[in-house]
Amino acid sequence: MSSEVVIKADGLGKAYTIFKRPEDRLKQMLSFGRKKYYDHYWALQDVNLEVRKGQTVALIGHNGAGKSTFLKLLCGTVPPTTGSISVAGRIGALLELGAGFNPEFTGRENLRLAASVQGFSEAEIKAKEPEIIAFAEIGDFLDQPVRLYSSGMYARLAFAVMAHVDPDILIVDEILSVGDAAFQQKCMRFVRRFRERGTLLFVSHDSAAVLNLCEHAVWLDAGTVRMAGAAKDVCLAYQASIEEGKSNASAFHIGGSRRRLEAVEPVADKTEELLRESGSAPKVKIFSFDAEAPSYGHGGATIRHVSFLDSNGAPLTLLTAGDEVTLQVEIVANRDLESPIIGFYVKDRLGQNLFGNNTFATYADRNPGARQGDAMTASFRFRLPFMPNGDYSVTAAVADGTQDDHLHHHWIDDALIFKVINEIEIQGLLGVPMNSIDLLLDEGGG
C-alpha cells in the first residue's frame, strides 16, 4: 500500500433545501432572499477522511446515514455545500448498473457511449470492445435495444463496461446481489483481482462482505463519521449499535462476565428433527453442470462432470439441507498423471470458500495414477450443512503432484450452482446440527 492519498475529504458537507409546501418554492423566489421559506437538511456534515492508494475501505451505516450522498460528492455528480473533496486517478463507479444506458440504443451503442463518457477515445473504445463483449456474454443481444434485455443481461453489460475502463479507484455500492449466481461470482473474482492493483471503496450493509473484502472501514452515522479504523473493529461497533437500537438503550452494554451453570444431563439438539417434522428444513435446488464455466489449467486432464448423488447413486436436482449426499467429480486424463488430486470447494455469493476437500490425504500412499485416456471419478460423501438463503457454487479441480507442490490441469469456477431456500433464518455462514448440547453450572466459581 502506498502513502499517496487518492481520496481526501476536508470539512465536507452537503445540505439540501427542504420546502414544507410546494407553494413555498414560489414564495422563496419572489422574496428575493428577504425571507426564508425553507429548512436545510444536512445529509453530510464536517466529514474528514483520507483513503490511500491500494487501500480497501468499506463505507457502512444505516439507510440515510449519508453514504449515497458521499458517493455522489466523490463522483462529482453533486457539488458540496461546505468543505472540499479531491480525487487522484480515474474513478470506476459500480453504483446503479446501467443507470446511464439509453433503452432505445443497442448494447453495442450503449457500450461505446458509456466508455466515451469515461474519457476514452474512439480508438481506445475499439481496442477494448472485444474484451468487454467477451466479459458480458450476452451473445446476439449485443446488437438489440437494451429495453429488450433481462435484468441479468442488463447487469452483465453494465458491469463489463465499468470493469474495463481501467479505473484507479473502484467504487462498489451493493451491486453484487444483482444477476444470477454465476454473474455474482464473476463480479467477485474481478473485484478480488482489482484489489491487488487499485483502491477499492465498498459500500454495504453486509458485515460478512465487508470483512471478506476490506481491511479498513468508515462508519457514517447521521451524516458524520462516527468511527474509522480496522474493518473488524468498526463492524463490531456498528453491529453493537444495531443491537442497542433493538433494546432498552439504558440496559444495553458491551462486555460482561460469564456465569458458570450447574451440570445437567446432555440434551440432544432437536433443531433438525423439528425442522424436518414441520417441513421447514432448508430446501436445496441444484442446477446442471456447466462445462463452459470459467476455467483454467495446463490441460493434462479435463473435468467432464460434477453432480450431487443420492444414496442410490442417482443424480439429485432437489434435496434437503442436512441430507447425506455424494458430490461426484468425473475427470479424464489427457496425458499420463503420476499423482492426480481431485478436489472441490463450496463457495457463497461473495466467493468465500465455505468448505471443501480433495483426495490427496486419503490416497497419498496409494495413489493409482492415471494413463492417458483413463477416466477417474472422485466421490465425497458428507451431510450438507444448513445454509442461509442464497446462491452457492461448487468449484471443481484436478491437479497432479502433492498438496504443497502440484500442477493444476483443470480448475472450473461455478461448475455447479445450487440455491438454498429457507423458511426460517439461518445464522452465520453455515448451520451445523449438534450431536449434543451441554449446560454447566458452577456456582461461586471464578
C-alpha positions, 0 to 999 in steps of 0.5 A: 500500500502506498502513502499517496492519498487518492481520496481526501475529504476536508470539512465536507458537507452537503445540505439540501433545501427542504420546502414544507409546501410546494407553494413555498418554492414560489414564495422563496423566489419572489422574496428575493432572499428577504425571507426564508421559506425553507429548512436545510437538511444536512445529509453530510456534515464536517466529514474528514477522511483520507483513503490511500492508494491500494487501500480497501475501505468499506463505507457502512451505516444505516439507510440515510446515514449519508453514504449515497450522498458521499458517493455522489460528492466523490463522483462529482455528480453533486457539488458540496455545500461546505468543505472540499473533496479531491480525487487522484486517478480515474474513478470506476463507479459500480453504483446503479448498473446501467443507470446511464444506458439509453433503452432505445440504443443497442448494447453495442451503442450503449457500450461505446457511449458509456466508455466515451463518457469515461474519457476514452477515445474512439480508438481506445473504445475499439481496442477494448470492445472485444474484451468487454463483449467477451466479459458480458456474454450476452451473445446476439443481444449485443446488437438489440435495444437494451429495453429488450434485455433481462435484468441479468443481461442488463447487469452483465453489460453494465458491469463489463463496461465499468470493469474495463475502463481501467479505473484507479479507484473502484467504487462498489455500492451493493451491486453484487446481489444483482444477476444470477449466481454465476454473474455474482461470482464473476463480479467477485473474482474481478473485484478480488483481482482489482484489489491487488492493483487499485483502491477499492471503496465498498459500500454495504450493509453486509458485515460478512462482505465487508470483512471478506473484502476490506481491511479498513472501514468508515462508519457514517452515522447521521451524516458524520463519521462516527468511527474509522479504523480496522474493518473488524473493529468498526463492524463490531461497533456498528453491529453493537449499535444495531443491537442497542437500537433493538433494546432498552438503550439504558440496559444495553452494554458491551462486555460482561462476565460469564456465569458458570451453570450447574451440570445437567444431563446432555440434551440432544439438539432437536433443531433438525428433527423439528425442522424436518417434522414441520417441513421447514428444513432448508430446501436445496435446488441444484442446477446442471453442470456447466462445462463452459464455466470459467476455467483454467489449467495446463490441460493434462486432464479435463473435468467432464462432470460434477453432480450431487448423488443420492444414496442410490447413486442417482443424480439429485436436482432437489434435496434437503439441507442436512441430507447425506449426499455424494458430490461426484467429480468425473475427470479424464486424463489427457496425458499420463498423471503420476499423482492426480488430486481431485478436489472441490470447494463450496463457495457463497455469493461473495466467493468465500470458500465455505468448505471443501476437500480433495483426495490427496490425504486419503490416497497419498500412499496409494495413489493409482495414477492415471494413463492417458485416456483413463477416466477417474471419478472422485466421490465425497460423501458428507451431510450438507450443512444448513445454509442461509438463503442464497446462491452457492457454487461448487468449484471443481479441480484436478491437479497432479503432484502433492498438496504443497507442490502440484500442477493444476490441469483443470480448475472450473469456477461455478461448475455447479450452482445450487440455491438454498431456500429457507423458511426460517433464518439461518445464522452465520455462514453455515448451520451445523446440527449438534450431536449434543448440547451441554449446560454447566453450572458452577456456582461461586466459581471464578 
